[in-house]
Amino acid sequence: YTYYNQRYRRYEAVSSSLFEGPAQYNDSAFSSFDPIEPVVQSKAYILPYGVNAIQVTTTEKGIT
């Protein structure tokens, strides 16, 4: 996602990825009712100007 940071007066883009953790819990199915919490990794980038378009990518297993 992208947003305008009013505190620093700049545009920023953020990329986040969700992982099951260091070991794969269940490779056949995943449910939000499972007792594990996903590991979130995020990275923010400073942009010199606003974004006009953005698109989602597809991962190895087809998750967007």
C-alpha positions as YAML, in Angstrom:
chain: A
units: angstrom
residues:
- id: 1
  name: TYR
  ca: [0.00, 0.00, 0.00]
- id: 2
  name: THR
  ca: [1.03, 3.62, -0.33]
- id: 3
  name: TYR
  ca: [0.26, 6.64, 1.82]
- id: 4
  name: TYR
  ca: [1.29, 10.21, 2.52]
- id: 5
  name: ASN
  ca: [3.17, 10.54, 5.81]
- id: 6
  name: GLN
  ca: [2.02, 13.89, 7.21]
- id: 7
  name: ARG
  ca: [4.59, 13.91, 10.00]
- id: 8
  name: TYR
  ca: [7.56, 13.83, 7.59]
- id: 9
  name: ARG
  ca: [5.66, 15.25, 4.58]
- id: 10
  name: ARG
  ca: [6.56, 12.48, 2.15]
- id: 11
  name: TYR
  ca: [5.03, 9.59, 0.23]
- id: 12
  name: GLU
  ca: [5.77, 6.06, 1.36]
- id: 13
  name: ALA
  ca: [5.15, 2.59, -0.07]
- id: 14
  name: VAL
  ca: [4.93, -0.46, 2.19]
- id: 15
  name: SER
  ca: [5.34, -4.11, 1.24]
- id: 16
  name: SER
  ca: [4.22, -6.81, 3.70]
- id: 17
  name: SER
  ca: [4.59, -10.59, 3.55]
- id: 18
  name: LEU
  ca: [2.92, -13.21, 5.75]
- id: 19
  name: PHE
  ca: [4.67, -16.45, 6.70]
- id: 20
  name: GLU
  ca: [3.65, -19.42, 8.84]
- id: 21
  name: GLY
  ca: [6.88, -19.20, 10.81]
- id: 22
  name: PRO
  ca: [10.27, -20.91, 10.82]
- id: 23
  name: ALA
  ca: [8.70, -24.35, 10.21]
- id: 24
  name: GLN
  ca: [5.76, -25.15, 7.96]
- id: 25
  name: TYR
  ca: [2.76, -26.04, 10.13]
- id: 26
  name: ASN
  ca: [0.49, -27.73, 7.58]
- id: 27
  name: ASP
  ca: [1.33, -27.83, 3.87]
- id: 28
  name: SER
  ca: [-2.06, -29.05, 2.62]
- id: 29
  name: ALA
  ca: [-4.43, -26.46, 4.14]
- id: 30
  name: PHE
  ca: [-4.37, -23.29, 6.19]
- id: 31
  name: SER
  ca: [-7.19, -21.98, 8.33]
- id: 32
  name: SER
  ca: [-7.53, -18.79, 10.34]
- id: 33
  name: PHE
  ca: [-8.77, -21.03, 13.15]
- id: 34
  name: ASP
  ca: [-5.38, -22.78, 13.45]
- id: 35
  name: PRO
  ca: [-3.57, -22.02, 16.72]
- id: 36
  name: ILE
  ca: [-0.56, -20.45, 15.00]
- id: 37
  name: GLU
  ca: [-0.07, -16.75, 14.31]
- id: 38
  name: PRO
  ca: [1.56, -15.68, 11.04]
- id: 39
  name: VAL
  ca: [4.92, -13.96, 11.03]
- id: 40
  name: VAL
  ca: [4.69, -10.56, 9.31]
- id: 41
  name: GLN
  ca: [7.63, -8.96, 7.55]
- id: 42
  name: SER
  ca: [7.19, -5.38, 6.32]
- id: 43
  name: LYS
  ca: [9.45, -2.92, 4.54]
- id: 44
  name: ALA
  ca: [8.68, 0.77, 3.91]
- id: 45
  name: TYR
  ca: [10.18, 2.81, 1.08]
- id: 46
  name: ILE
  ca: [10.31, 6.59, 0.73]
- id: 47
  name: LEU
  ca: [9.04, 7.86, -2.63]
- id: 48
  name: PRO
  ca: [9.84, 11.23, -4.23]
- id: 49
  name: TYR
  ca: [6.23, 11.63, -5.46]
- id: 50
  name: GLY
  ca: [2.78, 10.04, -5.23]
- id: 51
  name: VAL
  ca: [1.87, 6.73, -6.87]
- id: 52
  name: ASN
  ca: [-0.62, 6.67, -9.78]
- id: 53
  name: ALA
  ca: [-1.07, 2.88, -10.00]
- id: 54
  name: ILE
  ca: [-0.23, -0.19, -7.94]
- id: 55
  name: GLN
  ca: [-0.70, -3.92, -8.61]
- id: 56
  name: VAL
  ca: [-0.68, -7.14, -6.58]
- id: 57
  name: THR
  ca: [1.81, -9.87, -7.42]
- id: 58
  name: THR
  ca: [1.27, -13.63, -7.33]
- id: 59
  name: THR
  ca: [3.38, -15.96, -5.21]
- id: 60
  name: GLU
  ca: [4.68, -19.45, -5.97]
- id: 61
  name: LYS
  ca: [1.50, -21.15, -4.72]
- id: 62
  name: GLY
  ca: [-0.88, -18.66, -6.34]
- id: 63
  name: ILE
  ca: [-1.65, -16.56, -3.26]
- id: 64
  name: THR
  ca: [-2.11, -12.87, -3.94]
...
